[in-house]
Amino acid sequence: MLQHLSLRRSAAILAMMLALPAAAVMLKTDPAKSNVAAVFKQMNVPVEAKFKKFTAQIDFDAAKPEASKASIEIDTTSLDLGDPEYNKEVQKKEWFNTAQYPKATFVSSTLKPGAAGKFDVAGRLTIKGKTADVSFPLTVKKEGNAQVFEGSLPIKRLTYNIGEGEWKDTSMVADEVLIKFRVVASQ
């Protein structure tokens, strides 16, 4: 009798598990193959700066992309403009104010299939204590056993108070910034 109840309970648990929808899978980011950069113009000359430290938590379900979630945390103190003096300058209050705001974050709210095999991502971006709703196209592709997430997010730096005081002048540093990323992750 006890064996019969145990077998029935196991069968019921298995049936419930099979009835549950497939869950998104938490992926582990490969920092050596991933990158995040900010591209902008200074005195009309393109500049690309890389963030050397960031973390990404990605729950991705290719079969049900709308169930997928992502959050990215970028260490703003790790921005590398290729010169130690410039790197110190952008940490100051007028720029990223890294003493008070050492991290920038993005948290997705929706991921939907879009045009040409891409996905449309929407979420909230927080930089320097300012949060705004953003959206951008995302490409997801397989590379060996990994998933590769690539995209570009255009923002306006002044929306986030990046460049205060005399640096609000967009003739020196353009307001338009393109955040480019390539995140490689696997199970």
NUFISE-388447 format. One record per atom (N, C-alpha, C): residue in one letter; x, y, z; atom name. Coordinates in nm, 4 decimals. Each point is the difference from the previous one (the first is absolute). Layout:
   type          u          v          w   atom
      A          X          Y          Z     CA
...
END
This chain:
   type          u          v          w   atom
      M     0.0828    -0.1184     0.0000      N
      M    -0.0828     0.1184     0.0000     CA
      M     0.0880     0.1257     0.0000      C
      L     0.1046     0.0050     0.0846      N
      L     0.0900     0.1139     0.0078     CA
      L     0.0747     0.0191    -0.1319      C
      Q     0.0427    -0.1112    -0.0580      N
      Q     0.0686     0.0063    -0.1286     CA
      Q    -0.0925     0.0554    -0.1079      C
      H    -0.1263    -0.0406     0.0049      N
      H    -0.0991     0.0443    -0.0978     CA
      H    -0.0205     0.1516     0.0113      C
      L    -0.0094     0.0533     0.1246      N
      L    -0.0164     0.1449     0.0201     CA
      L     0.1239     0.0751    -0.0473      C
      S     0.1156    -0.0530     0.0294      N
      S     0.1243     0.0641    -0.0406     CA
      S     0.0105     0.0042    -0.1526      C
      L    -0.0381    -0.1081    -0.0654      N
      L     0.0030    -0.0054    -0.1457     CA
      L    -0.0987     0.0997    -0.0590      C
      R    -0.1199     0.0092     0.0599      N
      R    -0.1013     0.0938    -0.0484     CA
      R     0.0484     0.1442     0.0200      C
      R     0.0639     0.0276     0.1154      N
      R     0.0511     0.1350     0.0278     CA
      R     0.1093     0.0349    -0.1008      C
      S     0.0905    -0.0921    -0.0264      N
      S     0.1071     0.0237    -0.0980     CA
      S    -0.0577     0.0252    -0.1376      C
      A    -0.1008    -0.0781    -0.0367      N
      A    -0.0643     0.0177    -0.1307     CA
      A    -0.0677     0.1366    -0.0073      C
      A    -0.0633     0.0427     0.1095      N
      A    -0.0674     0.1301     0.0021     CA
      A     0.1008     0.1138    -0.0115      C
      I     0.1117    -0.0101     0.0721      N
      I     0.1043     0.1036    -0.0067     CA
      I     0.0574     0.0074    -0.1415      C
      L     0.0273    -0.1150    -0.0602      N
      L     0.0517    -0.0031    -0.1364     CA
      L    -0.0985     0.0627    -0.0973      C
      A    -0.1281    -0.0310     0.0162      N
      A    -0.1027     0.0569    -0.0883     CA
      A    -0.0054     0.1522     0.0139      C
      M     0.0106     0.0509     0.1239      N
      M    -0.0013     0.1454     0.0212     CA
      M     0.1223     0.0648    -0.0633      C
      M     0.1155    -0.0627     0.0122      N
      M     0.1220     0.0554    -0.0576     CA
      M    -0.0088     0.0052    -0.1520      C
      L    -0.0561    -0.1020    -0.0610      N
      L    -0.0134    -0.0026    -0.1450     CA
      L    -0.1018     0.1022    -0.0482      C
      A    -0.0974     0.0322     0.0843      N
      A    -0.1027     0.0960    -0.0380     CA
      A     0.0483     0.1437     0.0109      C
      L     0.1063     0.0227     0.0780      N
      L     0.0528     0.1357     0.0145     CA
      L     0.0637     0.0464    -0.1297      C
      P    -0.0149     0.1282    -0.0345      N
      P     0.0675     0.0489    -0.1199     CA
      P     0.1512    -0.0021     0.0186      C
      A     0.0701    -0.0117    -0.1096      N
      A     0.1472     0.0009     0.0064     CA
      A     0.0460     0.1337     0.0560      C
      A     0.0903    -0.0044     0.0912      N
      A     0.0499     0.1222     0.0632     CA
      A     0.1203     0.0525    -0.0766      C
      A     0.0207     0.1293     0.0122      N
      A     0.1201     0.0591    -0.0577     CA
      A     0.1211    -0.0581     0.0707      C
      V     0.1101    -0.0072    -0.0703      N
      V     0.1212    -0.0605     0.0542     CA
      V     0.0987     0.1097     0.0385      C
      M     0.0485    -0.0045     0.1243      N
      M     0.1000     0.0970     0.0455     CA
      M     0.1312    -0.0320    -0.0689      C
      L     0.0564     0.0981    -0.0661      N
      L     0.1242    -0.0183    -0.0728     CA
      L     0.1148     0.0646     0.0752      C
      K     0.1175    -0.0560    -0.0167      N
      K     0.1210     0.0537     0.0629     CA
      K     0.0780     0.0787    -0.1050      C
      T     0.0312     0.1237     0.0322      N
      T     0.0716     0.0881    -0.0924     CA
      T     0.1478    -0.0356    -0.0055      C
      D     0.0554     0.0062    -0.1201      N
      D     0.1440    -0.0206    -0.0198     CA
      D     0.0636     0.1385    -0.0154      C
      P     0.0582     0.0559     0.1086      N
      P     0.0548     0.1364    -0.0055     CA
      P     0.1123     0.0169    -0.1028      C
      A     0.0777    -0.1043    -0.0248      N
      A     0.1118     0.0103    -0.0950     CA
      A    -0.0489     0.0196    -0.1435      C
      K    -0.1202    -0.0461    -0.0304      N
      K    -0.0536     0.0106    -0.1364     CA
      K    -0.1070     0.1075    -0.0127      C
      S    -0.0332     0.0659     0.1105      N
      S    -0.1069     0.0997     0.0016     CA
      S     0.0579     0.1403     0.0125      C
      N    -0.0763     0.0999    -0.0481      N
      N     0.0451     0.1380     0.0152     CA
      N    -0.1168     0.0969    -0.0046      C
      V     0.0209     0.1134     0.0652      N
      V    -0.0944     0.1116    -0.0017     CA
      V     0.0819     0.1253    -0.0262      C
      A    -0.0455     0.0806    -0.0953      N
      A     0.0732     0.1219    -0.0354     CA
      A    -0.0971     0.1165    -0.0177      C
      A     0.0515     0.1204     0.0177      N
      A    -0.0746     0.1229    -0.0269     CA
      A     0.0691     0.0697    -0.1163      C
      V    -0.0771     0.0321    -0.1021      N
      V     0.0529     0.0678    -0.1183     CA
      V    -0.0661     0.1379    -0.0080      C
      F     0.0832     0.1036    -0.0119      N
      F    -0.0501     0.1371    -0.0053     CA
      F     0.0965     0.0839    -0.0828      C
      K    -0.0387     0.1244    -0.0259      N
      K     0.0888     0.0901    -0.0732     CA
      K     0.0484     0.1108     0.0921      C
      Q     0.1308     0.0229    -0.0030      N
      Q     0.0607     0.1116     0.0711     CA
      Q     0.0627     0.0885    -0.1052      C
      M    -0.0453     0.1249    -0.0043      N
      M     0.0418     0.0946    -0.1042     CA
      M    -0.0166    -0.0646    -0.1376      C
      N    -0.1119    -0.0685    -0.0172      N
      N    -0.0424    -0.0654    -0.1241     CA
      N     0.0894    -0.1178    -0.0418      C
      V     0.0836    -0.0484     0.0904      N
      V     0.0855    -0.1160    -0.0265     CA
      V    -0.0554    -0.1190     0.0783      C
      P    -0.0281    -0.1130    -0.0660      N
      P    -0.0525    -0.1164     0.0724     CA
      P     0.0994    -0.0537     0.1032      C
      V    -0.0526    -0.0318     0.1179      N
      V     0.0787    -0.0562     0.1098     CA
      V    -0.0732    -0.1247     0.0483      C
      E     0.0748    -0.1077     0.0246      N
      E    -0.0594    -0.1200     0.0575     CA
      E     0.0714    -0.0302     0.1316      C
      A    -0.0778    -0.0071     0.1065      N
      A     0.0536    -0.0304     0.1331     CA
      A    -0.0620    -0.1310     0.0469      C
      K     0.0817    -0.0840     0.0620      N
      K    -0.0494    -0.1306     0.0444     CA
      K    -0.0150    -0.0031     0.1515      C
      F    -0.1069    -0.0666     0.0432      N
      F    -0.0185    -0.0283     0.1418     CA
      F     0.0672    -0.1340     0.0265      C
      K     0.0997     0.0007     0.0862      N
      K     0.0771    -0.1218     0.0255     CA
      K    -0.0680    -0.0955     0.0974      C
      K    -0.0952     0.0504     0.0799      N
      K    -0.0675    -0.0855     0.0978     CA
      K    -0.1509     0.0160    -0.0103      C
      F    -0.0676    -0.1130    -0.0175      N
      F    -0.1458    -0.0026     0.0025     CA
      F    -0.0451    -0.1423     0.0263      C
      T    -0.1219    -0.0126     0.0485      N
      T    -0.0593    -0.1318     0.0201     CA
      T    -0.1340    -0.0034    -0.0722      C
      A    -0.0355    -0.1172    -0.0478      N
      A    -0.1277    -0.0183    -0.0688     CA
      A    -0.0676    -0.1244     0.0544      C
      Q    -0.1247     0.0142     0.0357      N
      Q    -0.0821    -0.1143     0.0389     CA
      Q    -0.1056    -0.0153    -0.1074      C
      I     0.0060    -0.1111    -0.0703      N
      I    -0.0901    -0.0218    -0.1127     CA
      I    -0.0743    -0.1308     0.0190      C
      D    -0.1328     0.0081    -0.0008      N
      D    -0.0876    -0.1166    -0.0030     CA
      D    -0.0611     0.0025    -0.1388      C
      F     0.0393    -0.0930    -0.0855      N
      F    -0.0457     0.0040    -0.1384     CA
      F    -0.0659    -0.1311    -0.0391      C
      D    -0.1173     0.0101    -0.0610      N
      D    -0.0737    -0.1153    -0.0504     CA
      D    -0.0325     0.0280    -0.1463      C
      A     0.0741    -0.0637    -0.0903      N
      A    -0.0191     0.0230    -0.1444     CA
      A    -0.1405    -0.0385    -0.0444      C
      A    -0.0591    -0.1017     0.0638      N
      A    -0.1346    -0.0445    -0.0371     CA
      A    -0.1070     0.0981     0.0473      C
      K     0.0257     0.0687     0.1105      N
      K    -0.0944     0.0980     0.0546     CA
      K     0.0778     0.1263     0.0374      C
      P     0.0434     0.0771    -0.0991      N
      P     0.0835     0.1169     0.0311     CA
      P    -0.0677     0.1005     0.0921      C
      E    -0.1328     0.0066    -0.0050      N
      E    -0.0696     0.0956     0.0871     CA
      E     0.0165    -0.0338     0.1480      C
      A     0.0425    -0.1213     0.0317      N
      A     0.0263    -0.0395     0.1391     CA
      A     0.1429     0.0319     0.0418      C
      S     0.0807     0.0458    -0.0926      N
      S     0.1407     0.0275     0.0275     CA
      S     0.0171     0.1293     0.0787      C
      K     0.1099     0.0064     0.0757      N
      K     0.0306     0.1184     0.0808     CA
      K     0.1498     0.0240    -0.0039      C
      A     0.0379     0.1246     0.0186      N
      A     0.1427     0.0328     0.0066     CA
      A     0.0203     0.1198     0.0911      C
      S     0.1125    -0.0010     0.0692      N
      S     0.0424     0.1178     0.0750     CA
      S     0.1511     0.0107    -0.0154      C
      I     0.0436     0.1221    -0.0227      N
      I     0.1414     0.0291    -0.0219     CA
      I     0.0409     0.1051     0.1022      C
      E     0.1163    -0.0203     0.0599      N
      E     0.0557     0.0987     0.0930     CA
      E     0.1396     0.0352    -0.0497      C
      I     0.0205     0.1278    -0.0284      N
      I     0.1275     0.0467    -0.0537     CA
      I     0.0727     0.0823     0.1061      C
      D     0.1249    -0.0333     0.0213      N
      D     0.0851     0.0747     0.0931     CA
      D     0.0494     0.1236    -0.0752      C
      T    -0.0570     0.1165     0.0316      N
      T     0.0366     0.1223    -0.0722     CA
      T     0.1429     0.0442     0.0288      C
      T     0.0583    -0.0477     0.1106      N
      T     0.1395     0.0340     0.0285     CA
      T     0.0952    -0.0716    -0.0953      C
      S    -0.0512    -0.0985    -0.0746      N
      S     0.0861    -0.0791    -0.0885     CA
      S     0.0047     0.0537    -0.1427      C
      L    -0.0623     0.1162    -0.0257      N
      L     0.0014     0.0557    -0.1359     CA
      L     0.1432     0.0335    -0.0402      C
      D     0.0413    -0.0530    -0.1141      N
      D     0.1364     0.0201    -0.0490     CA
      D    -0.0043     0.0763    -0.1320      C
      L     0.0484     0.1241     0.0056      N
      L     0.0083     0.0844    -0.1186     CA
      L     0.1368    -0.0094    -0.0677      C
      G     0.0861    -0.0857     0.0537      N
      G     0.1325    -0.0181    -0.0590     CA
      G     0.1061     0.0911     0.0575      C
      D    -0.0351     0.0819     0.0998      N
      D     0.0956     0.0914     0.0620     CA
      D    -0.0346     0.0119     0.1484      C
      P     0.0955    -0.0251     0.0890      N
      P    -0.0284     0.0045     0.1447     CA
      P    -0.0575     0.1336     0.0478      C
      E     0.0446     0.1108    -0.0578      N
      E    -0.0517     0.1314     0.0408     CA
      E    -0.1466     0.0161    -0.0403      C
      Y    -0.0353    -0.0418    -0.1216      N
      Y    -0.1396     0.0067    -0.0443     CA
      Y    -0.0864    -0.0915     0.0853      C
      N     0.0536    -0.1178     0.0346      N
      N    -0.0739    -0.0950     0.0830     CA
      N    -0.0326     0.0613     0.1361      C
      K     0.0937     0.0743     0.0582      N
      K    -0.0239     0.0679     0.1282     CA
      K    -0.1029     0.1113    -0.0174      C
      E     0.0091     0.0716    -0.1107      N
      E    -0.0903     0.1130    -0.0265     CA
      E    -0.1464    -0.0450    -0.0048      C
      V    -0.0294    -0.1107    -0.0693      N
      V    -0.1398    -0.0422    -0.0147     CA
      V    -0.0588    -0.0567     0.1290      C
      Q     0.0846    -0.0227     0.1009      N
      Q    -0.0508    -0.0464     0.1295     CA
      Q    -0.0476     0.1168     0.0872      C
      K     0.0348     0.1218    -0.0394      N
      K    -0.0344     0.1190     0.0790     CA
      K    -0.1502     0.0270    -0.0023      C
      K    -0.0427     0.0865     0.0929      N
      K    -0.1417     0.0340     0.0181     CA
      K    -0.0668     0.0466    -0.1298      C
      E     0.0724     0.0751    -0.0807      N
      E    -0.0588     0.0529    -0.1234     CA
      E    -0.0362    -0.1102    -0.0995      C
      W     0.0680    -0.1103     0.0065      N
      W    -0.0238    -0.1099    -0.0951     CA
      W    -0.0781    -0.1123     0.0673      C
      F     0.0649    -0.1080     0.0413      N
      F    -0.0726    -0.1129     0.0591     CA
      F    -0.0184     0.0101     0.1516      C
      N     0.0753     0.0872     0.0654      N
      N    -0.0078     0.0142     0.1450     CA
      N     0.0062    -0.1395     0.0640      C
      T     0.1074    -0.0714    -0.0300      N
      T     0.0126    -0.1390     0.0433     CA
      T     0.0099    -0.0173     0.1511      C
      A     0.0380     0.1054     0.0710      N
      A     0.0030    -0.0091     0.1462     CA
      A    -0.1413    -0.0226     0.0540      C
      Q    -0.0984     0.0642    -0.0616      N
      Q    -0.1395    -0.0136     0.0438     CA
      Q    -0.0754    -0.1048    -0.0810      C
      Y     0.0340    -0.0158    -0.1271      N
      Y    -0.0729    -0.0920    -0.0892     CA
      Y     0.0992    -0.0924    -0.0715      C
      P     0.0528    -0.0996     0.0686      N
      P     0.1023    -0.0861    -0.0618     CA
      P    -0.0544    -0.1012    -0.1008      C
      K    -0.1318    -0.0123    -0.0092      N
      K    -0.0591    -0.0993    -0.0902     CA
      K    -0.1066     0.0631    -0.0882      C
      A    -0.0103    -0.0512    -0.1215      N
      A    -0.1129     0.0279    -0.0895     CA
      A    -0.0703    -0.1331    -0.0176      C
      T    -0.1326     0.0016    -0.0120      N
      T    -0.0735    -0.1260    -0.0121     CA
      T    -0.1031     0.0050    -0.1120      C
      F    -0.0239    -0.1170    -0.0569      N
      F    -0.1104    -0.0194    -0.0934     CA
      F    -0.0772    -0.1223     0.0452      C
      V    -0.1329     0.0131     0.0084      N
      V    -0.0865    -0.1123     0.0346     CA
      V    -0.1084    -0.0083    -0.1073      C
      S    -0.0079    -0.1150    -0.0657      N
      S    -0.0991    -0.0159    -0.1064     CA
      S    -0.1403    -0.0119     0.0581      C
      S    -0.0978     0.0458    -0.0782      N
      S    -0.1400    -0.0178     0.0378     CA
      S    -0.0710    -0.0881    -0.1019      C
      T     0.0398     0.0101    -0.1278      N
      T    -0.0583    -0.0867    -0.1035     CA
      T     0.1041    -0.0372    -0.1038      C
      L    -0.0198    -0.1168    -0.0588      N
      L     0.0809    -0.0462    -0.1125     CA
      L    -0.0981    -0.0668    -0.0946      C
      K    -0.0119     0.0552    -0.1209      N
      K    -0.0971    -0.0512    -0.0965     CA
      K     0.0692    -0.0269    -0.1329      C
      P    -0.0461    -0.1015    -0.0734      N
      P     0.0550    -0.0210    -0.1343     CA
      P    -0.0240     0.1243    -0.0853      C
      G     0.1009     0.0401    -0.0757      N
      G    -0.0101     0.1186    -0.0838     CA
      G     0.0260    -0.0338    -0.1451      C
      A     0.0367     0.0986    -0.0769      N
      A     0.0237    -0.0159    -0.1431     CA
      A     0.1360    -0.0636    -0.0272      C
      A     0.0098    -0.0689    -0.1102      N
      A     0.1253    -0.0573    -0.0510     CA
      A     0.0715    -0.0885     0.1029      C
      G    -0.0775    -0.0788     0.0752      N
      G     0.0598    -0.0931     0.0953     CA
      G     0.0552     0.0641     0.1256      C
      K    -0.0234     0.1275     0.0181      N
      K     0.0472     0.0691     0.1203     CA
      K    -0.1094    -0.0009     0.1054      C
      F     0.0358     0.0455     0.1175      N
      F    -0.0958     0.0153     0.1078     CA
      F    -0.0085     0.1482     0.0347      C
      D    -0.1158     0.0426     0.0468      N
      D    -0.0178     0.1363     0.0495     CA
      D     0.0029    -0.0066     0.1517      C
      V     0.0951     0.0723     0.0601      N
      V     0.0179    -0.0001     0.1445     CA
      V    -0.0410     0.1360     0.0543      C
      A    -0.0718    -0.0018     0.1108      N
      A    -0.0337     0.1233     0.0706     CA
      A     0.0387    -0.0201     0.1460      C
      G     0.0334     0.1103     0.0646      N
      G     0.0361    -0.0087     0.1412     CA
      G     0.0321     0.1359     0.0557      C
      R     0.0647    -0.0016     0.1164      N
      R     0.0339     0.1244     0.0688     CA
      R     0.1503     0.0082     0.0184      C
      L     0.0549     0.1127    -0.0422      N
      L     0.1426     0.0272     0.0104     CA
      L     0.0205     0.1063     0.1079      C
      T     0.0894    -0.0294     0.0938      N
      T     0.0317     0.0951     0.1069     CA
      T     0.1486     0.0323    -0.0064      C
      I     0.0278     0.1290    -0.0147      N
      I     0.1373     0.0503     0.0011     CA
      I     0.0009     0.1250     0.0867      C
      K     0.0953     0.0057     0.0912      N
      K     0.0190     0.1191     0.0833     CA
      K    -0.1288     0.0398     0.0733      C
      G    -0.0744    -0.1009     0.0464      N
      G    -0.1209     0.0238     0.0775     CA
      G    -0.1222     0.0376    -0.0812      C
      K     0.0123     0.0092    -0.1304      N
      K    -0.1124     0.0343    -0.0877     CA
      K    -0.0442    -0.1261    -0.0742      C
      T    -0.1307    -0.0253    -0.0031      N
      T    -0.0540    -0.1189    -0.0651     CA
      T    -0.0922     0.0419    -0.1139      C
      A     0.0132    -0.0681    -0.1137      N
      A    -0.0853     0.0271    -0.1154     CA
      A    -0.0374    -0.1315    -0.0677      C
      D    -0.1174    -0.0015    -0.0612      N
      D    -0.0422    -0.1146    -0.0802     CA
      D     0.0748     0.0043    -0.1316      C
      V     0.0510    -0.1155    -0.0425      N
      V     0.0750    -0.0096    -0.1250     CA
      V    -0.0452    -0.1244    -0.0759      C
      S     0.0286    -0.0026    -0.1299      N
      S    -0.0271    -0.1185    -0.0821     CA
      S     0.1037    -0.0058    -0.1107      C
      F     0.0251    -0.1229    -0.0469      N
      F     0.1009    -0.0200    -0.1037     CA
      F    -0.0166    -0.1384    -0.0615      C
      P     0.0511    -0.0177    -0.1225      N
      P    -0.0023    -0.1326    -0.0617     CA
      P     0.1159    -0.0852     0.0518      C
      L    -0.0241    -0.1291     0.0115      N
      L     0.0981    -0.0941     0.0510     CA
      L     0.0119    -0.1175    -0.0958      C
      T     0.1233    -0.0407    -0.0268      N
      T     0.0252    -0.1190    -0.0800     CA
      T     0.0485    -0.1098     0.0942      C
      V    -0.0570    -0.1181    -0.0143      N
      V     0.0422    -0.1153     0.0791     CA
      V     0.0384    -0.1098    -0.0982      C
      K     0.1215    -0.0535     0.0169      N
      K     0.0430    -0.1081    -0.0883     CA
      K     0.0814    -0.1016     0.0787      C
      K     0.0046    -0.1197    -0.0521      N
      K     0.0796    -0.1063     0.0607     CA
      K     0.1428     0.0099    -0.0521      C
      E     0.0942    -0.0235     0.0908      N
      E     0.1410    -0.0048    -0.0356     CA
      E     0.0587    -0.1160     0.0805      C
      G     0.0094    -0.1161    -0.0631      N
      G     0.0400    -0.1196     0.0739     CA
      G    -0.1077    -0.0356     0.1001      C
      N     0.0368    -0.0151     0.1265      N
      N    -0.0975    -0.0289     0.1059     CA
      N    -0.0541     0.1271     0.0647      C
      A     0.0440     0.1139    -0.0455      N
      A    -0.0377     0.1269     0.0632     CA
      A    -0.1080     0.0732    -0.0795      C
      Q    -0.0680     0.0895     0.0688      N
      Q    -0.0918     0.0952    -0.0617     CA
      Q     0.0726     0.1340    -0.0040      C
      V    -0.0125     0.0712    -0.1110      N
      V     0.0622     0.1311    -0.0137     CA
      V    -0.1114     0.1034    -0.0127      C
      F     0.0009     0.0976     0.0904      N
      F    -0.0985     0.1079     0.0015     CA
      F     0.0720     0.1272    -0.0427      C
      E    -0.0436     0.0581    -0.1121      N
      E     0.0657     0.1214    -0.0509     CA
      E    -0.1036     0.1076    -0.0278      C
      G     0.0407     0.1233     0.0270      N
      G    -0.0885     0.1105    -0.0287     CA
      G     0.0656     0.1335     0.0240      C
      S    -0.0753     0.1038    -0.0313      N
      S     0.0430     0.1381     0.0197     CA
      S    -0.1181     0.0778     0.0555      C
      L     0.0268     0.0742     0.1044      N
      L    -0.1031     0.0795     0.0653     CA
      L     0.0376     0.1474    -0.0098      C
      P    -0.0743     0.0783    -0.0817      N
      P     0.0298     0.1437    -0.0073     CA
      P    -0.0620     0.0730     0.1195      C
      I     0.0794     0.0866     0.0619      N
      I    -0.0503     0.0831     0.1102     CA
      I     0.0473     0.1432    -0.0196      C
      K    -0.0573     0.0885     0.0786      N
      K     0.0441     0.1393     0.0077     CA
      K     0.0676     0.0151     0.1363      C
      R     0.1266     0.0372     0.0019      N
      R     0.0757     0.0073     0.1251     CA
      R    -0.0588     0.1009     0.0971      C
      L    -0.0563     0.1107    -0.0515      N
      L    -0.0529     0.1040     0.0872     CA
      L    -0.1263    -0.0459     0.0739      C
      T    -0.0694    -0.1003    -0.0522      N
      T    -0.1152    -0.0583     0.0706     CA
      T     0.0434    -0.0524     0.1362      C
      Y     0.1233    -0.0465     0.0084      N
      Y     0.0540    -0.0599     0.1219     CA
      Y     0.0980     0.0936     0.0726      C
      N     0.0017     0.1275    -0.0378      N
      N     0.0910     0.0995     0.0597     CA
      N     0.1470    -0.0395    -0.0148      C
      I     0.0339    -0.0641    -0.1087      N
      I     0.1399    -0.0336    -0.0275     CA
      I     0.0581     0.1177    -0.0783      C
      G     0.0847     0.0748     0.0658      N
      G     0.0535     0.1230    -0.0575     CA
      G    -0.0762     0.1190     0.0545      C
      E     0.0290     0.0370     0.1229      N
      E    -0.0672     0.1139     0.0631     CA
      E     0.0856     0.1253    -0.0144      C
      G    -0.0579     0.1132     0.0395      N
      G     0.0730     0.1268    -0.0052     CA
      G     0.0391     0.0338    -0.1422      C
      E     0.1270     0.0378    -0.0182      N
      E     0.0479     0.0378    -0.1341     CA
      E    -0.0105    -0.1150    -0.0999      C
      W    -0.0079    -0.1247     0.0491      N
      W    -0.0045    -0.1173    -0.0887     CA
      W    -0.1388    -0.0282    -0.0562      C
      K    -0.0997     0.0837     0.0370      N
      K    -0.1323    -0.0126    -0.0618     CA
      K     0.0040     0.0463    -0.1453      C
      D     0.1003     0.0766    -0.0337      N
      D     0.0173     0.0493    -0.1365     CA
      D     0.0260    -0.1195    -0.0920      C
      T    -0.0923    -0.0256    -0.0898      N
      T     0.0128    -0.1174    -0.0876     CA
      T     0.0872     0.0262    -0.1226      C
      S     0.0570     0.1193    -0.0113      N
      S     0.0921     0.0248    -0.1115     CA
      S     0.1360    -0.0646     0.0273      C
      M     0.0320    -0.0226     0.1275      N
      M     0.1262    -0.0674     0.0363     CA
      M    -0.0182    -0.1515     0.0020      C
      V    -0.0996    -0.0455     0.0777      N
      V    -0.0320    -0.1427     0.0087     CA
      V    -0.1471    -0.0143    -0.0369      C
      A    -0.0264    -0.0762    -0.1043      N
      A    -0.1364    -0.0161    -0.0504     CA
      A    -0.0917    -0.0601     0.1062      C
      D    -0.1277     0.0330    -0.0087      N
      D    -0.0994    -0.0539     0.0916     CA
      D    -0.0285    -0.1475    -0.0311      C
      E     0.0119    -0.0374    -0.1260      N
      E    -0.0309    -0.1360    -0.0429     CA
      E     0.1128    -0.0956     0.0367      C
      V    -0.0373    -0.1083     0.0669      N
      V     0.0933    -0.1056     0.0382     CA
      V    -0.0617    -0.1321    -0.0422      C
      L     0.0799    -0.0866    -0.0545      N
      L    -0.0461    -0.1327    -0.0388     CA
      L     0.0670    -0.1012     0.0932      C
      I    -0.0808    -0.0713     0.0761      N
      I     0.0533    -0.1055     0.0866     CA
      I    -0.0060    -0.1289    -0.0818      C
      K     0.1174    -0.0528    -0.0333      N
      K     0.0098    -0.1233    -0.0783     CA
      K     0.0392    -0.1143     0.0937      C
      F    -0.0613    -0.1154    -0.0229      N
      F     0.0349    -0.1132     0.0865     CA
      F    -0.0024    -0.1305    -0.0781      C
      R     0.0809    -0.0904     0.0501      N
      R     0.0055    -0.1386    -0.0490     CA
      R     0.0207    -0.0856     0.1252      C
      V    -0.1026    -0.0743     0.0368      N
      V     0.0062    -0.0837     0.1187     CA
      V    -0.0065    -0.1455    -0.0439      C
      V     0.1024    -0.0756     0.0353      N
      V     0.0066    -0.1419    -0.0310     CA
      V    -0.0289    -0.0757     0.1285      C
      A    -0.1004    -0.0897    -0.0053      N
      A    -0.0406    -0.0722     0.1209     CA
      A    -0.0415    -0.1424    -0.0347      C
      S     0.0161    -0.0872     0.0970      N
      S    -0.0395    -0.1401    -0.0186     CA
      S    -0.0495    -0.0562     0.1329      C
      Q    -0.0558    -0.1215    -0.0046      N
      Q    -0.0516    -0.0643     0.1215     CA
      Q     0.1127    -0.0467     0.0874      C
END
